Amino acid sequence: MITTYKARLHGNLLDWQEDPPPVSAGDVSVLVTVLPNEDALPRPHVPSGRGLVAILKRLAEENPAPSIPDPALWQKDVRQDRKLPNRGD
């Protein structure tokens, strides 16, 4: 079974980022995977506040639910508040 340990490579030396693996004295075979620099990884695009407002306005203008002519009235009709216990009528 292969176990993974985090380390940084400095020249020809591994600097363990966590507890080093339990190894006996002598040479140990390792597999090294070079990971991309975190700064070089692509980051997902997150719209700014203004960009998000523009997206929401455009969505509202497109009327995503044409079967609901008045969304506020629909919400009022659909929403049923339950009676709370010990509150009377």
Buried (B, 14 or more C-beta within 10 A) or exposed (E): EEEEEEBEEEEEEBEEEEEEEEEEEEEEEEEEEEEEEEEEEEEEEEEEEEEEEEEEEEEEEEEEEEEEEEEEEEEEEEEEEEEEEEEEE
